[in-house]
């Protein structure tokens, strides 16, 4: 699961710094950074904390746990680069034009391709 990257991409999409996100959640910055930087770390958090993170990021916690969200090309560009540097101006512009996360509604039985939706709720 790419939960940590989804969290990072959505935070950037919403225009928040890590510090702002941590403050809104009432947690230490260092803890929040682990949610974005350590794969599977968020899956070890309490359910209530994950729900608060998802609410902040406008995502559905059930869909998150069921791995129904995935990064699209824009999301990979900003979240999967393996760096903590802030996104570049061009990446920010692209983020404002397109949500970095897609909802996987299902799989086409004939082709096996994922059916994606831009509606995250």
MDTraj code that builds the backbone (N, CA, C; nanometers):
import mdtraj as md
import numpy as np

residues = "UNK UNK UNK UNK UNK UNK UNK UNK UNK UNK UNK UNK UNK UNK UNK UNK UNK UNK UNK UNK UNK UNK UNK UNK UNK UNK UNK UNK UNK UNK UNK UNK UNK UNK UNK UNK UNK UNK UNK UNK UNK UNK UNK UNK UNK UNK UNK UNK UNK UNK UNK UNK UNK UNK UNK UNK UNK UNK UNK UNK UNK UNK UNK UNK UNK UNK UNK UNK UNK UNK UNK UNK UNK UNK UNK UNK UNK UNK UNK UNK UNK UNK UNK UNK UNK UNK UNK UNK UNK UNK UNK UNK UNK UNK UNK UNK UNK UNK UNK UNK UNK UNK UNK UNK UNK UNK UNK UNK UNK UNK UNK UNK UNK UNK UNK UNK UNK UNK UNK UNK UNK".split()
xyz = np.array([
    [0.0837, -0.1193, 0.0000],
    [0.0000, 0.0000, 0.0000],
    [0.0876, 0.1248, 0.0000],
    [0.0410, 0.2251, -0.0665],
    [0.1144, 0.3506, -0.0760],
    [0.0515, 0.4574, 0.0121],
    [0.0022, 0.4182, 0.1271],
    [-0.0673, 0.5114, 0.2147],
    [0.0142, 0.6341, 0.2489],
    [0.1421, 0.6149, 0.2753],
    [0.2268, 0.7288, 0.3112],
    [0.2379, 0.8287, 0.1961],
    [0.2444, 0.7793, 0.0746],
    [0.2539, 0.8681, -0.0414],
    [0.1205, 0.9372, -0.0697],
    [0.0114, 0.8665, -0.0465],
    [-0.1210, 0.9263, -0.0643],
    [-0.1395, 1.0406, 0.0347],
    [-0.0977, 1.0193, 0.1588],
    [-0.1075, 1.1238, 0.2609],
    [-0.0263, 1.2461, 0.2184],
    [0.0948, 1.2236, 0.1731],
    [0.1808, 1.3348, 0.1320],
    [0.1212, 1.4085, 0.0122],
    [0.0775, 1.3344, -0.0879],
    [0.0236, 1.3968, -0.2089],
    [-0.1002, 1.4801, -0.1781],
    [-0.1888, 1.4284, -0.0935],
    [-0.3100, 1.5034, -0.0609],
    [-0.2780, 1.6274, 0.0222],
    [-0.1827, 1.6170, 0.1124],
    [-0.1445, 1.7352, 0.1916],
    [-0.0925, 1.8440, 0.0993],
    [-0.0057, 1.8069, 0.0059],
    [0.0473, 1.9044, -0.0891],
    [-0.0633, 1.9616, -0.1771],
    [-0.1547, 1.8771, -0.2199],
    [-0.2677, 1.9209, -0.3025],
    [-0.3512, 2.0250, -0.2287],
    [-0.3678, 2.0053, -0.0985],
    [-0.4468, 2.0981, -0.0176],
    [-0.3675, 2.2210, 0.0255],
    [-0.2395, 2.2256, -0.0104],
    [-0.1582, 2.3432, 0.0165],
    [-0.1120, 2.3583, 0.1602],
    [-0.0998, 2.2473, 0.2320],
    [-0.0560, 2.2511, 0.3720],
    [0.0894, 2.2099, 0.3847],
    [0.1561, 2.2687, 0.4817],
    [0.2900, 2.2214, 0.5169],
    [0.2731, 2.1041, 0.6131],
    [0.3798, 2.0297, 0.6344],
    [0.3742, 1.9210, 0.7326],
    [0.3443, 1.9774, 0.8711],
    [0.4028, 2.0910, 0.9027],
    [0.3809, 2.1537, 1.0337],
    [0.2333, 2.1899, 1.0525],
    [0.1721, 2.2479, 0.9495],
    [0.0299, 2.2837, 0.9581],
    [-0.0564, 2.1599, 0.9790],
    [-0.0268, 2.0541, 0.9042],
    [-0.1041, 1.9303, 0.9178],
    [-0.0900, 1.8741, 1.0588],
    [0.0324, 1.8706, 1.1102],
    [0.0558, 1.8184, 1.2454],
    [-0.0183, 1.9019, 1.3492],
    [-0.0144, 2.0333, 1.3356],
    [-0.0834, 2.1202, 1.4312],
    [-0.2339, 2.0990, 1.4270],
    [-0.2908, 2.0871, 1.3072],
    [-0.4352, 2.0647, 1.2941],
    [-0.4760, 1.9303, 1.3534],
    [-0.3856, 1.8339, 1.3486],
    [-0.4139, 1.7009, 1.4040],
    [-0.3814, 1.6920, 1.5525],
    [-0.3083, 1.7905, 1.6034],
    [-0.2702, 1.7894, 1.7446],
    [-0.1631, 1.6866, 1.7765],
    [-0.0710, 1.6655, 1.6819],
    [0.0374, 1.5693, 1.7031],
    [0.1712, 1.6382, 1.6772],
    [0.2778, 1.5753, 1.7221],
    [0.4115, 1.6288, 1.6974],
    [0.4442, 1.6214, 1.5487],
    [0.5208, 1.7194, 1.5024],
    [0.5653, 1.7210, 1.3632],
    [0.6411, 1.5936, 1.3283],
    [0.7268, 1.5477, 1.4185],
    [0.8069, 1.4275, 1.3910],
    [0.7189, 1.3044, 1.3699],
    [0.6069, 1.2975, 1.4408],
    [0.5138, 1.1851, 1.4233],
    [0.4470, 1.1959, 1.2868],
    [0.4006, 1.3164, 1.2534],
    [0.3355, 1.3344, 1.1234],
    [0.4314, 1.2990, 1.0094],
    [0.5563, 1.3404, 1.0217],
    [0.6545, 1.3111, 0.9170],
    [0.6703, 1.1610, 0.8953],
    [0.6585, 1.0836, 1.0005],
    [0.6676, 0.9376, 0.9865],
    [0.5512, 0.8837, 0.9038],
    [0.4317, 0.9433, 0.9193],
    [0.3171, 0.8987, 0.8401],
    [0.3412, 0.9188, 0.6911],
    [0.4160, 1.0215, 0.6556],
    [0.4436, 1.0494, 0.5148],
    [0.5670, 0.9777, 0.4616],
    [0.6602, 0.9463, 0.5480],
    [0.7898, 0.8975, 0.5004],
    [0.8169, 0.7494, 0.5233],
    [0.7427, 0.6855, 0.6111],
    [0.7685, 0.5443, 0.6412],
    [0.6521, 0.4596, 0.5897],
    [0.6781, 0.3744, 0.4906],
    [0.5709, 0.2884, 0.4402],
    [0.5081, 0.2068, 0.5532],
    [0.3779, 0.1961, 0.5496],
    [0.2987, 0.1175, 0.6451],
    [0.2925, 0.1767, 0.7863],
    [0.3627, 0.2863, 0.8146],
    [0.3605, 0.3439, 0.9496],
    [0.2185, 0.3843, 0.9885],
    [0.1457, 0.4412, 0.8940],
    [0.0098, 0.4861, 0.9233],
    [-0.0809, 0.3679, 0.9593],
    [-0.0509, 0.2503, 0.9079],
    [-0.1348, 0.1334, 0.9361],
    [-0.1187, 0.0844, 1.0798],
    [-0.0173, 0.1339, 1.1496],
    [0.0033, 0.0957, 1.2892],
    [-0.0516, 0.2002, 1.3857],
    [-0.1065, 0.3077, 1.3317],
    [-0.1655, 0.4123, 1.4159],
    [-0.3031, 0.3669, 1.4634],
    [-0.3537, 0.4339, 1.5640],
    [-0.4883, 0.4013, 1.6117],
    [-0.5895, 0.4369, 1.5029],
    [-0.7011, 0.3662, 1.5032],
    [-0.8045, 0.3907, 1.4030],
    [-0.8549, 0.5342, 1.4120],
    [-0.8700, 0.5843, 1.5343],
    [-0.9203, 0.7214, 1.5499],
    [-0.8225, 0.8233, 1.4914],
    [-0.6943, 0.7993, 1.5061],
    [-0.5964, 0.8930, 1.4491],
    [-0.5994, 0.8873, 1.2968],
    [-0.6067, 0.7684, 1.2411],
    [-0.6134, 0.7568, 1.0952],
    [-0.7395, 0.8263, 1.0440],
    [-0.8497, 0.8117, 1.1159],
    [-0.9736, 0.8791, 1.0759],
    [-0.9559, 1.0304, 1.0764],
    [-0.8861, 1.0835, 1.1761],
    [-0.8619, 1.2281, 1.1822],
    [-0.7733, 1.2731, 1.0663],
    [-0.6719, 1.1933, 1.0344],
    [-0.5846, 1.2267, 0.9209],
    [-0.6655, 1.2261, 0.7912],
    [-0.7475, 1.1237, 0.7720],
    [-0.8276, 1.1140, 0.6501],
    [-0.9264, 1.2300, 0.6406],
    [-0.9864, 1.2669, 0.7529],
    [-1.0799, 1.3802, 0.7536],
    [-1.0079, 1.5087, 0.7123],
    [-0.8898, 1.5306, 0.7669],
    [-0.8104, 1.6484, 0.7326],
    [-0.7803, 1.6521, 0.5827],
    [-0.7562, 1.5357, 0.5246],
    [-0.7178, 1.5262, 0.3833],
    [-0.8365, 1.5029, 0.2899],
    [-0.9578, 1.5059, 0.3447],
    [-1.0807, 1.4878, 0.2663],
    [-1.0872, 1.3507, 0.2000],
    [-1.0419, 1.2489, 0.2716],
    [-1.0470, 1.1113, 0.2227],
    [-1.1349, 1.0277, 0.3148],
    [-1.1869, 0.9192, 0.2630],
    [-1.2711, 0.8282, 0.3397],
    [-1.1827, 0.7213, 0.4048],
    [-1.1853, 0.7091, 0.5394],
    [-1.0971, 0.6119, 0.6054],
    [-1.1236, 0.4672, 0.5637],
    [-1.2500, 0.4315, 0.5424],
    [-1.2799, 0.2939, 0.5016],
    [-1.2170, 0.2624, 0.3662],
    [-1.2302, 0.3556, 0.2729],
    [-1.1710, 0.3351, 0.1403],
    [-1.0186, 0.3317, 0.1492],
    [-0.9628, 0.4112, 0.2411],
    [-0.8177, 0.4118, 0.2601],
    [-0.7705, 0.2749, 0.3086],
    [-0.8377, 0.2211, 0.4119],
    [-0.7984, 0.0907, 0.4662],
    [-0.8222, -0.0226, 0.3668],
    [-0.9215, -0.0071, 0.2813],
    [-0.9504, -0.1098, 0.1809],
    [-0.8610, -0.0943, 0.0574],
    [-0.7665, 0.0019, 0.0647],
    [-0.6722, 0.0282, -0.0444],
    [-0.7440, 0.0611, -0.1748],
    [-0.8467, 0.1454, -0.1635],
    [-0.9227, 0.1856, -0.2812],
    [-0.8735, 0.3174, -0.3411],
    [-0.7719, 0.3767, -0.2795],
    [-0.7117, 0.4984, -0.3338],
    [-0.5772, 0.4630, -0.3955],
    [-0.5442, 0.5316, -0.5035],
    [-0.4112, 0.5139, -0.5613],
    [-0.3643, 0.6469, -0.6192],
    [-0.2338, 0.6612, -0.6249],
    [-0.1756, 0.7815, -0.6833],
    [-0.1901, 0.7770, -0.8347],
    [-0.2221, 0.8910, -0.8930],
    [-0.2180, 0.9005, -1.0383],
    [-0.0826, 0.9603, -1.0773],
    [-0.0650, 0.9949, -1.2027],
    [0.0654, 1.0456, -1.2484],
    [0.1101, 1.1695, -1.1719],
    [0.0175, 1.2606, -1.1464],
    [0.0516, 1.3822, -1.0722],
    [0.0946, 1.3462, -0.9305],
    [0.0238, 1.2536, -0.8688],
    [0.0585, 1.2107, -0.7337],
    [0.1972, 1.1503, -0.7256],
    [0.2296, 1.0650, -0.8224],
    [0.3636, 1.0057, -0.8234],
    [0.4709, 1.1118, -0.8418],
    [0.4406, 1.2090, -0.9254],
    [0.5393, 1.3133, -0.9531],
    [0.5790, 1.3882, -0.8261],
    [0.4831, 1.4149, -0.7383],
    [0.5150, 1.4940, -0.6187],
    [0.5448, 1.4099, -0.4958],
    [0.4903, 1.2897, -0.4884],
    [0.5022, 1.2130, -0.3641],
    [0.5987, 1.0967, -0.3715],
    [0.6282, 1.0496, -0.4877],
    [0.7097, 0.9294, -0.4984],
    [0.8530, 0.9595, -0.5390],
    [0.8928, 1.0838, -0.5229],
    [1.0273, 1.1184, -0.5667],
    [1.1325, 1.0893, -0.4627],
    [1.0921, 1.0486, -0.3429],
    [1.1888, 1.0082, -0.2416],
    [1.2696, 1.1219, -0.1854],
    [1.2110, 1.2398, -0.1827],
    [1.2823, 1.3540, -0.1270],
    [1.1902, 1.4314, -0.0345],
    [1.2475, 1.4996, 0.0591],
    [1.1673, 1.5822, 0.1495],
    [1.1669, 1.7276, 0.1046],
    [1.2334, 1.7569, -0.0066],
    [1.2351, 1.8940, -0.0582],
    [1.0944, 1.9342, -0.1008],
    [1.0609, 2.0615, -0.0868],
    [0.9278, 2.1049, -0.1296],
    [0.9118, 2.0881, -0.2803],
    [0.7877, 2.0714, -0.3261],
    [0.7667, 2.0548, -0.4695],
    [0.8074, 2.1809, -0.5457],
    [0.8464, 2.1611, -0.6695],
    [0.8859, 2.2726, -0.7552],
    [0.7610, 2.3463, -0.8032],
    [0.7792, 2.4682, -0.8540],
    [0.6661, 2.5514, -0.8979],
    [0.5799, 2.4802, -1.0010],
    [0.6419, 2.4116, -1.0946],
    [0.5662, 2.3398, -1.1975],
    [0.4831, 2.2276, -1.1352],
    [0.5375, 2.1589, -1.0372],
    [0.4630, 2.0526, -0.9697],
    [0.3451, 2.1108, -0.8922],
    [0.3654, 2.2245, -0.8283],
    [0.2562, 2.2894, -0.7551],
    [0.1457, 2.3296, -0.8523],
    [0.1840, 2.3842, -0.9669],
    [0.0842, 2.4227, -1.0670],
    [0.0030, 2.3017, -1.1116],
    [0.0710, 2.1911, -1.1384],
    [0.0002, 2.0690, -1.1803],
    [-0.0898, 2.0157, -1.0698],
    [-0.0437, 2.0266, -0.9449],
    [-0.1256, 1.9817, -0.8324],
    [-0.2550, 2.0605, -0.8233],
    [-0.2497, 2.1903, -0.8500],
    [-0.3689, 2.2745, -0.8412],
    [-0.4699, 2.2400, -0.9512],
    [-0.4221, 2.1828, -1.0610],
    [-0.5086, 2.1486, -1.1734],
    [-0.5732, 2.0114, -1.1596],
    [-0.5110, 1.9234, -1.0833],
    [-0.5561, 1.7842, -1.0810],
    [-0.5296, 1.7215, -0.9444],
    [-0.6308, 1.6585, -0.8884],
    [-0.6126, 1.5871, -0.7623],
    [-0.5131, 1.4730, -0.7841],
    [-0.4177, 1.4539, -0.6922],
    [-0.3131, 1.3529, -0.7119],
    [-0.3554, 1.2101, -0.6791],
    [-0.4781, 1.1926, -0.6322],
    [-0.5242, 1.0608, -0.5887],
    [-0.6527, 1.0264, -0.6628],
    [-0.6653, 0.9015, -0.7035],
    [-0.7867, 0.8523, -0.7676],
    [-0.8481, 0.7432, -0.6812],
    [-0.9797, 0.7302, -0.6908],
    [-1.0533, 0.6258, -0.6197],
    [-1.0756, 0.5095, -0.7157],
    [-1.0379, 0.3895, -0.6741],
    [-1.0566, 0.2701, -0.7560],
    [-1.1967, 0.2162, -0.7279],
    [-1.2879, 0.2372, -0.8233],
    [-1.4270, 0.1944, -0.8052],
    [-1.4438, 0.0443, -0.8238],
    [-1.3593, -0.0144, -0.9049],
    [-1.3702, -0.1566, -0.9312],
    [-1.2758, -0.1971, -1.0432],
    [-1.2965, -0.3186, -1.0925],
    [-1.2134, -0.3715, -1.2008],
    [-1.3053, -0.4205, -1.3119],
    [-1.2736, -0.3838, -1.4344],
    [-1.3500, -0.4291, -1.5498],
    [-1.3303, -0.5796, -1.5647],
    [-1.4397, -0.6536, -1.5663],
    [-1.4306, -0.8002, -1.5710],
    [-1.3727, -0.8511, -1.7025],
    [-1.3944, -0.7776, -1.8103],
    [-1.3457, -0.8217, -1.9410],
    [-1.1977, -0.7923, -1.9616],
    [-1.1559, -0.6721, -1.9239],
    [-1.0180, -0.6306, -1.9520],
    [-0.9253, -0.6418, -1.8317],
    [-0.9825, -0.6457, -1.7114],
    [-0.9003, -0.6491, -1.5907],
    [-0.8452, -0.5132, -1.5514],
    [-0.8849, -0.4085, -1.6252],
    [-0.8366, -0.2741, -1.5950],
    [-0.9160, -0.2128, -1.4800],
    [-0.8476, -0.1296, -1.4025],
    [-0.9122, -0.0615, -1.2908],
    [-1.0058, 0.0463, -1.3431],
    [-1.1206, 0.0599, -1.2766],
    [-1.2153, 0.1666, -1.3080],
    [-1.1931, 0.2749, -1.2037],
    [-1.1440, 0.3901, -1.2485],
    [-1.1071, 0.4980, -1.1575],
    [-1.2125, 0.6076, -1.1571],
    [-1.2191, 0.6777, -1.0457],
    [-1.3082, 0.7917, -1.0312],
    [-1.2302, 0.9054, -0.9686],
    [-1.2623, 1.0276, -1.0083],
    [-1.1961, 1.1427, -0.9468],
    [-1.2662, 1.1843, -0.8184],
    [-1.3861, 1.1311, -0.7929],
    [-1.4578, 1.1610, -0.6691],
    [-1.4004, 1.0747, -0.5572],
    [-1.3438, 1.1384, -0.4558],
    [-1.2746, 1.0640, -0.3507],
    [-1.3660, 1.0192, -0.2385],
    [-1.4815, 1.0739, -0.2254],
    [-1.5730, 1.0372, -0.1167],
    [-1.6632, 0.9283, -0.1654],
])
top = md.Topology()
chain = top.add_chain()
for i, resn in enumerate(residues, 1):
    res = top.add_residue(resn, chain, resSeq=i)
    for name in ("N", "CA", "C"):
        top.add_atom(name, md.element.get_by_symbol(name[0]), res)
traj = md.Trajectory(xyz[None], top)
